[in-house]
Amino acid sequence: MSASQRQPAGELTIGIVGPHVLVERIMLSGTGPAGVIPGGGPGHPAPSVPAPGVNGTSAAPARRLIAAAYRSEQEAADKVLRLGPGIDACLFASQVPYEYARRAGTLRVPATYVPLSGSALYAGLLRATRELGQDLSRISVDVLSRGDVEDAFAELGVPASSVHVREDVANAATLAAFHERLWRRGEITVAFTCLQSVAQRLSAAEVPVRTLRPTSSAIRAALRTATLLAGNRRLEEAQLAVALVEVPTLRDTSRRSSPRHAREELRLTVHRFLVQEAQRMHASVSPVSDHCFLVTATRGSLAAATDGFRVPPFTERARTELGIAVEVGIGMGRTAQDAEAHAHAALSRSQVAAGTRGFALDREGIALVPAPRHPAAGTPETTRPKGLETLSRLADKLAGSDSALVVDAETAGRVLGVTARTARRLLHGLVEEGLAWPLPPSRAPQPGRPRQFYRLVTEKLERRATR
């Protein structure tokens, strides 16, 4: 059973990423004494168990652990990808695989790792002195921060002036070279590493080495943290979100007013289109006005449909399937009223700067993905698109006609006083500048190539006139 398969309602799913031995320990900690360890390989779940409550009692929801064991830390990013989209949070066996996955950009859910700087470090230092009697004042440590190491030595009453620490996460060969160089110089008596692969290299080079391993208490604490992160993410995804969708074509303007029956047919078409799109994300649609619709969904469903609020929903499919432009604003809030108010604010932003990010606002009214910076005050404005003049001439000449917004090359050529070939080139230029949309070719009964119609985006003229 994989993480992407359907889980019982309310059950949290946590991916466990690390070497086989540590993944097994973490899985055992999550299932309790009677737990069953999944057999070899990633994607095998442990039985679901209740997450521990504050007083040690069971607390819903249940928690399911999915093992994703690797042979090398460099495989961590790939293991995260293989866990699939059904994971609520990731728990890494140490900071090293977590950093590999983070740097690779594969983390799409909250993640944490089992720390090796607390009880694990104390336990490693204690074992080194009791078992081998090694001098702790002359050692080397990798991955952990110098502050954590110095704090531990201060608690133990051991001077840390001759302790060498390499904080940054690097590959096994680089870290092993760091320890071995210090050993060859006689500056350390033993090396402490967070990576088994480094320990193997140092042992082969006959360098005394101790591997820091997480304690059971550290594992249990990390599991509790991962469970909290998963629960918070589940709650966040269930947060109410609304999207306001406006259709500029349906707005009444002073420049033109299309026939009522055509407007009504388009409004029903757009409503039907939005209902189909909303069903994909388990949302609902209701009309707000003749040119505006309200889509009620959850943050999680909208995030999945917008690439994490980076791409406005509905806009591309509306352009390709209906040949029209729609404007979208998404808002969230502590109440439905707040969410709708933020959606209105986001819609206003998208109307001012169409096509940019920042069309979705969180509960505080802050853009989830900030829009690109605009030029500073005093910076010359972008050059006026050449097609605006052509668009303005076409709009003025066609105003009042039954098809004021839809033209083909023959009609445009007749209106502008140019040949159909020239008109076709001008219309292509309008499309490239976003001033016209190519409509699906009409299936005429006569033979030959079907006529290509274009919908003029005259809203760009009105928007520019208000600036």
C-alpha positions as CSV (number, residue, x, y, z in Angstrom):
1,M,0.0,0.0,0.0
2,S,1.5,3.4,-1.0
3,A,1.1,6.8,0.6
4,S,-1.0,8.0,-2.3
5,Q,-3.7,5.4,-1.6
6,R,-6.9,6.4,0.2
7,Q,-6.4,6.5,4.0
8,P,-9.2,6.4,6.6
9,A,-10.8,9.7,7.3
10,G,-8.8,11.8,9.8
11,E,-5.7,9.6,9.7
12,L,-2.4,11.4,9.5
13,T,0.3,10.0,7.2
14,I,4.0,10.6,8.0
15,G,6.8,9.6,5.8
16,I,10.0,8.3,7.6
17,V,13.1,8.9,5.6
18,G,16.6,7.6,6.6
19,P,18.9,4.6,6.5
20,H,17.3,1.2,7.1
21,V,18.4,0.7,10.7
22,L,17.2,4.1,11.9
23,V,14.0,3.9,9.9
24,E,13.3,0.6,11.6
25,R,13.9,2.2,15.0
26,I,11.6,5.1,14.3
27,M,8.9,2.8,12.9
28,L,9.1,0.7,16.1
29,S,8.8,3.9,18.2
30,G,5.7,4.8,16.3
31,T,3.9,1.5,16.6
32,G,4.7,0.6,20.2
33,P,5.8,-2.8,21.6
34,A,3.2,-4.7,19.6
35,G,3.9,-2.9,16.3
36,V,4.8,-4.7,13.1
37,I,7.8,-3.6,11.1
38,P,7.2,-3.4,7.4
39,G,9.4,-5.6,5.3
40,G,12.2,-3.8,3.3
41,G,11.8,-0.9,1.0
42,P,10.0,2.4,0.8
43,G,6.3,2.8,0.7
44,H,5.5,0.1,3.3
45,P,3.2,1.4,6.0
46,A,3.2,0.5,9.7
47,P,-0.2,-0.1,11.3
48,S,-2.1,3.1,12.1
49,V,-1.9,4.0,15.8
50,P,-3.3,6.8,17.8
51,A,-1.0,9.7,18.3
52,P,0.0,10.1,21.9
53,G,-2.1,12.6,23.9
54,V,-0.8,15.2,26.3
55,N,-1.2,12.9,29.3
56,G,-0.1,9.8,27.5
57,T,-3.6,8.9,26.5
58,S,-4.7,8.2,22.9
59,A,-5.8,11.3,20.9
60,A,-7.4,11.3,17.5
61,P,-6.6,11.4,14.7
62,A,-4.7,8.1,14.2
63,R,-1.2,8.2,12.7
64,R,0.2,6.0,9.9
65,L,4.0,5.8,9.3
66,I,5.3,5.1,5.8
67,A,8.9,3.8,5.5
68,A,11.3,5.3,2.9
69,A,14.7,3.8,3.6
70,Y,17.8,4.6,1.6
71,R,21.3,3.3,1.3
72,S,22.9,6.7,0.8
73,E,21.9,10.2,2.1
74,Q,22.0,11.5,-1.5
75,E,18.9,9.3,-2.2
76,A,16.8,11.3,0.3
77,A,15.3,13.6,-2.2
78,D,14.2,10.7,-4.5
79,K,12.7,8.9,-1.6
80,V,10.6,11.9,-0.7
81,L,9.3,12.0,-4.3
82,R,8.4,8.3,-4.2
83,L,6.3,8.9,-1.0
84,G,3.8,10.7,-3.3
85,P,1.3,13.4,-2.6
86,G,-0.5,11.6,0.2
87,I,2.0,12.4,2.9
88,D,1.0,15.0,5.5
89,A,4.5,15.4,6.9
90,C,8.0,14.0,6.6
91,L,10.4,12.9,9.4
92,F,14.0,12.5,8.6
93,A,16.4,10.3,10.6
94,S,18.8,13.2,10.9
95,Q,19.6,16.7,9.7
96,V,21.7,15.4,6.7
97,P,18.9,13.7,4.6
98,Y,16.6,16.6,5.5
99,E,19.1,19.1,4.0
100,Y,19.6,17.0,0.9
101,A,15.8,16.9,0.3
102,R,15.4,20.6,1.1
103,R,18.2,21.7,-1.3
104,A,16.7,19.5,-4.0
105,G,13.4,21.3,-3.7
106,T,11.4,18.1,-3.2
107,L,9.7,19.0,0.1
108,R,6.1,19.9,-0.5
109,V,4.9,19.2,3.0
110,P,6.1,20.2,6.5
111,A,9.2,18.3,7.5
112,T,11.4,17.8,10.6
113,Y,14.3,15.5,11.6
114,V,15.5,13.6,14.7
115,P,18.0,15.9,16.4
116,L,21.5,14.6,17.2
117,S,22.6,17.6,19.2
118,G,20.9,16.9,22.5
119,S,20.6,13.6,24.2
120,A,22.3,11.8,21.3
121,L,25.5,13.9,21.7
122,Y,25.5,13.5,25.4
123,A,25.1,9.7,25.0
124,G,27.9,9.5,22.4
125,L,30.3,11.5,24.6
126,L,29.5,9.4,27.6
127,R,30.0,6.1,25.8
128,A,33.3,7.3,24.4
129,T,34.7,8.0,27.9
130,R,33.3,4.9,29.6
131,E,34.2,2.4,26.9
132,L,37.5,3.7,25.6
133,G,38.5,6.3,28.1
134,Q,39.2,8.8,25.3
135,D,40.1,12.5,25.9
136,L,37.0,14.5,25.0
137,S,38.8,17.8,25.0
138,R,40.5,16.9,21.6
139,I,37.8,15.7,19.2
140,S,36.2,16.6,15.9
141,V,32.4,16.8,15.2
142,D,30.6,17.1,11.9
143,V,27.2,18.5,10.9
144,L,26.2,19.7,14.4
145,S,26.4,23.5,15.2
146,R,29.3,24.8,17.2
147,G,26.9,26.4,19.7
148,D,25.2,23.0,20.4
149,V,28.6,21.3,20.9
150,E,29.9,24.1,23.2
151,D,26.7,24.0,25.3
152,A,27.1,20.2,25.8
153,F,30.8,20.6,26.8
154,A,29.9,23.4,29.2
155,E,27.3,21.2,30.9
156,L,29.9,18.4,31.2
157,G,32.5,20.7,32.5
158,V,35.0,19.9,29.7
159,P,36.9,22.6,27.9
160,A,35.9,22.9,24.2
161,S,38.8,25.1,23.0
162,S,40.4,22.2,21.2
163,V,37.2,20.8,19.8
164,H,36.9,21.0,16.0
165,V,33.4,21.4,14.5
166,R,32.4,21.4,10.8
167,E,28.8,22.6,10.8
168,D,27.9,22.5,7.1
169,V,26.3,19.4,5.5
170,A,28.6,17.9,2.9
171,N,29.1,14.5,1.2
172,A,30.7,11.6,3.0
173,A,34.1,12.0,1.3
174,T,34.4,15.6,2.3
175,L,33.5,15.0,5.9
176,A,35.7,12.0,6.2
177,A,38.6,14.1,4.8
178,F,37.9,16.8,7.5
179,H,38.3,14.2,10.3
180,E,41.2,12.3,8.9
181,R,43.3,15.4,8.3
182,L,42.9,16.4,11.9
183,W,43.8,12.9,13.0
184,R,46.9,12.8,10.9
185,R,48.1,16.1,12.4
186,G,47.6,14.7,15.9
187,E,45.0,17.4,16.8
188,I,42.2,15.0,17.8
189,T,42.0,11.6,19.6
190,V,38.6,10.6,18.1
191,A,36.1,11.7,15.5
192,F,32.3,12.0,16.1
193,T,30.2,11.8,13.0
194,C,26.4,11.9,12.3
195,L,26.8,9.7,9.1
196,Q,27.4,6.0,9.0
197,S,29.0,6.4,5.6
198,V,31.6,8.7,7.1
199,A,32.2,6.3,9.9
200,Q,32.9,3.5,7.4
201,R,35.4,5.6,5.5
202,L,37.2,6.6,8.7
203,S,37.3,3.0,10.0
204,A,38.9,1.9,6.8
205,A,41.5,4.6,7.2
206,E,42.1,3.4,10.8
207,V,40.8,6.7,12.3
208,P,39.1,6.3,15.7
209,V,35.4,7.2,15.1
210,R,32.2,7.2,17.0
211,T,28.8,7.5,15.3
212,L,26.1,9.7,16.9
213,R,22.8,7.9,17.1
214,P,19.5,9.3,18.2
215,T,18.2,8.2,21.6
216,S,14.7,6.7,22.0
217,S,13.5,9.9,23.8
218,A,14.7,12.0,20.8
219,I,12.9,9.8,18.4
220,R,9.7,10.0,20.3
221,A,9.9,13.7,20.6
222,A,10.6,14.1,16.9
223,L,7.6,11.8,16.1
224,R,5.4,14.1,18.2
225,T,6.7,17.1,16.4
226,A,6.0,15.5,13.0
227,T,2.5,14.6,14.1
228,L,1.8,18.2,15.1
229,L,3.1,19.4,11.8
230,A,0.9,16.9,9.9
231,G,-2.1,17.9,12.0
232,N,-1.5,21.6,11.4
233,R,-1.1,21.0,7.7
234,R,-4.4,19.1,7.6
235,L,-6.1,21.9,9.4
236,E,-4.6,24.5,7.1
237,E,-5.7,22.6,4.0
238,A,-9.2,22.4,5.3
239,Q,-9.3,26.2,5.8
240,L,-12.1,27.9,3.9
241,A,-11.1,29.7,0.7
242,V,-13.2,31.5,-1.9
243,A,-12.4,32.5,-5.4
244,L,-14.1,35.3,-7.2
245,V,-14.2,34.9,-11.0
246,E,-15.2,37.9,-13.1
247,V,-15.8,37.7,-16.9
248,P,-14.9,41.1,-18.4
249,T,-16.9,40.3,-21.6
250,L,-20.1,40.2,-19.5
251,R,-19.5,43.7,-18.0
252,D,-21.7,46.5,-19.3
253,T,-19.4,49.4,-20.5
254,S,-19.9,52.7,-22.3
255,R,-18.0,51.4,-25.2
256,R,-20.2,48.5,-26.2
257,S,-23.1,46.4,-25.0
258,S,-23.7,43.1,-26.7
259,P,-27.2,41.8,-27.3
260,R,-28.9,40.4,-24.2
261,H,-29.5,36.9,-25.5
262,A,-25.8,36.6,-26.5
263,R,-24.7,37.8,-23.0
264,E,-27.1,35.4,-21.3
265,E,-25.9,32.5,-23.4
266,L,-22.2,33.3,-22.6
267,R,-23.1,33.6,-18.9
268,L,-24.6,30.2,-18.9
269,T,-21.7,28.7,-20.8
270,V,-19.2,30.2,-18.3
271,H,-21.3,28.9,-15.3
272,R,-21.4,25.4,-16.8
273,F,-17.6,25.6,-17.4
274,L,-16.9,26.7,-13.8
275,V,-19.2,24.0,-12.4
276,Q,-17.1,21.4,-14.3
277,E,-13.9,22.9,-13.1
278,A,-15.1,23.1,-9.5
279,Q,-16.1,19.4,-9.5
280,R,-12.5,18.6,-10.1
281,M,-11.5,20.2,-6.8
282,H,-14.7,19.3,-4.8
283,A,-15.8,22.9,-4.7
284,S,-19.1,24.7,-5.3
285,V,-20.1,27.6,-7.6
286,S,-22.7,30.3,-7.3
287,P,-23.4,33.4,-9.4
288,V,-22.8,36.7,-7.7
289,S,-23.8,39.0,-10.5
290,D,-24.2,39.0,-14.2
291,H,-20.5,38.9,-14.7
292,C,-19.1,37.4,-11.4
293,F,-19.1,34.0,-9.8
294,L,-18.2,32.7,-6.4
295,V,-16.3,29.5,-6.0
296,T,-16.2,28.1,-2.5
297,A,-13.4,25.5,-1.8
298,T,-10.7,24.7,0.7
299,R,-7.1,26.0,0.7
300,G,-5.8,22.5,-0.1
301,S,-8.0,22.0,-3.1
302,L,-7.2,25.4,-4.5
303,A,-3.5,25.0,-3.9
304,A,-3.5,21.8,-5.9
305,A,-5.2,23.5,-8.8
306,T,-2.9,26.5,-8.8
307,D,0.5,25.0,-8.4
308,G,0.7,26.3,-4.9
309,F,-1.0,29.6,-5.8
310,R,1.5,30.4,-8.5
311,V,-0.9,30.1,-11.5
312,P,-4.4,31.5,-11.4
313,P,-7.1,28.8,-11.7
314,F,-9.6,28.6,-14.6
315,T,-7.8,31.3,-16.7
316,E,-5.9,29.1,-19.1
317,R,-8.8,26.6,-19.7
318,A,-11.3,29.4,-20.2
319,R,-9.0,30.9,-22.8
320,T,-8.4,27.7,-24.7
321,E,-11.9,26.2,-24.4
322,L,-14.2,29.2,-24.4
323,G,-11.9,31.8,-26.1
324,I,-12.5,34.4,-23.3
325,A,-10.5,35.9,-20.5
326,V,-11.5,35.6,-16.9
327,E,-10.1,37.4,-13.9
328,V,-9.6,35.6,-10.6
329,G,-9.0,36.6,-7.0
330,I,-8.6,34.1,-4.1
331,G,-9.1,35.0,-0.5
332,M,-9.0,33.2,2.9
333,G,-10.2,34.3,6.3
334,R,-11.3,33.4,9.8
335,T,-14.9,33.8,8.6
336,A,-16.6,33.5,5.2
337,Q,-17.1,37.3,5.2
338,D,-13.3,37.9,5.7
339,A,-12.4,35.3,3.0
340,E,-14.7,37.0,0.5
341,A,-13.4,40.5,1.3
342,H,-9.8,39.2,0.7
343,A,-10.9,37.7,-2.5
344,H,-12.3,41.0,-3.7
345,A,-9.0,42.7,-2.7
346,A,-7.0,40.0,-4.6
347,L,-9.3,40.4,-7.6
348,S,-8.6,44.1,-7.7
349,R,-4.9,43.3,-7.7
350,S,-5.2,40.9,-10.6
351,Q,-7.2,43.5,-12.6
352,V,-4.5,46.1,-12.2
353,A,-1.6,43.7,-13.0
354,A,-3.1,40.8,-15.0
355,G,-1.0,37.7,-15.2
356,T,1.2,38.4,-12.2
357,R,1.3,36.5,-8.9
358,G,-0.3,37.8,-5.8
359,F,-3.9,36.8,-6.8
360,A,-4.4,34.9,-3.6
361,L,-4.4,36.4,-0.1
362,D,-4.1,34.6,3.2
363,R,-6.2,35.1,6.4
364,E,-4.2,38.3,7.1
365,G,-4.7,39.7,3.6
366,I,-1.1,39.1,2.6
367,A,-0.2,37.6,-0.8
368,L,0.6,33.9,-0.5
369,V,3.0,34.2,-3.5
370,P,4.2,37.8,-3.8
371,A,3.9,39.5,-7.2
372,P,7.0,40.6,-9.0
373,R,8.2,44.0,-8.0
374,H,7.0,46.9,-10.0
375,P,9.4,49.7,-11.2
376,A,10.2,52.2,-8.6
377,A,8.5,55.7,-8.6
378,G,10.0,57.8,-11.4
379,T,11.0,54.9,-13.5
380,P,9.8,55.3,-17.1
381,E,6.7,53.3,-17.9
382,T,6.9,50.3,-20.2
383,T,6.6,51.2,-23.9
384,R,3.0,51.4,-25.1
385,P,2.2,48.2,-27.0
386,K,2.0,48.9,-30.8
387,G,-1.2,46.9,-31.1
388,L,-3.2,49.3,-28.8
389,E,-3.6,51.7,-31.7
390,T,-4.9,49.0,-33.9
391,L,-7.2,47.6,-31.2
392,S,-8.6,51.1,-30.5
393,R,-9.4,51.7,-34.3
394,L,-11.1,48.3,-34.5
395,A,-13.1,48.9,-31.4
396,D,-14.3,52.4,-32.5
397,K,-15.2,51.2,-36.0
398,L,-17.1,48.1,-34.8
399,A,-18.9,49.8,-31.8
400,G,-22.6,49.2,-31.9
401,S,-22.5,46.2,-34.2
402,D,-23.9,42.8,-33.1
403,S,-20.3,41.2,-33.1
404,A,-18.3,44.2,-31.9
405,L,-15.8,42.0,-30.1
406,V,-15.3,39.1,-32.6
407,V,-13.7,39.6,-36.0
408,D,-11.9,37.7,-38.7
409,A,-9.2,38.8,-41.1
410,E,-11.8,39.8,-43.8
411,T,-13.8,41.9,-41.4
412,A,-10.7,43.6,-39.9
413,G,-9.3,44.3,-43.3
414,R,-12.6,45.9,-44.5
415,V,-12.8,48.1,-41.3
416,L,-9.1,49.1,-41.4
417,G,-8.9,49.6,-45.1
418,V,-6.2,47.0,-45.7
419,T,-5.9,43.7,-47.4
420,A,-7.0,40.5,-45.7
421,R,-3.4,39.3,-45.6
422,T,-2.3,42.5,-43.8
423,A,-5.3,42.3,-41.4
424,R,-4.4,38.7,-40.6
425,R,-0.8,39.8,-39.7
426,L,-2.2,42.6,-37.5
427,L,-4.5,40.2,-35.7
428,H,-1.6,37.9,-35.0
429,G,0.2,40.8,-33.5
430,L,-2.7,41.6,-31.2
431,V,-2.7,38.0,-30.0
432,E,1.1,38.2,-29.3
433,E,0.5,41.3,-27.2
434,G,-2.4,39.8,-25.3
435,L,-4.9,42.2,-27.0
436,A,-6.9,39.5,-28.7
437,W,-7.8,35.8,-28.2
438,P,-8.0,33.3,-31.0
439,L,-11.3,31.5,-31.0
440,P,-11.7,27.9,-32.0
441,P,-12.1,27.7,-35.8
442,S,-15.7,27.6,-37.0
443,R,-16.8,24.4,-38.7
444,A,-18.3,25.9,-41.8
445,P,-20.2,23.5,-44.2
446,Q,-18.4,24.8,-47.3
447,P,-15.0,23.2,-48.3
448,G,-11.7,24.8,-47.6
449,R,-9.9,26.1,-44.5
450,P,-12.4,27.3,-41.8
451,R,-12.4,31.0,-40.9
452,Q,-10.4,32.0,-37.9
453,F,-12.1,34.5,-35.6
454,Y,-10.5,36.6,-32.9
455,R,-12.1,38.1,-29.8
456,L,-10.8,41.6,-29.1
457,V,-9.8,42.3,-25.5
458,T,-11.1,45.9,-25.4
459,E,-11.0,45.8,-21.6
460,K,-7.3,46.6,-22.0
461,L,-8.3,50.0,-23.5
462,E,-10.7,50.8,-20.7
463,R,-8.2,49.7,-18.0
464,R,-5.4,51.9,-19.5
465,A,-7.8,54.9,-19.8
466,T,-8.5,54.8,-16.0
467,R,-4.8,55.0,-15.1
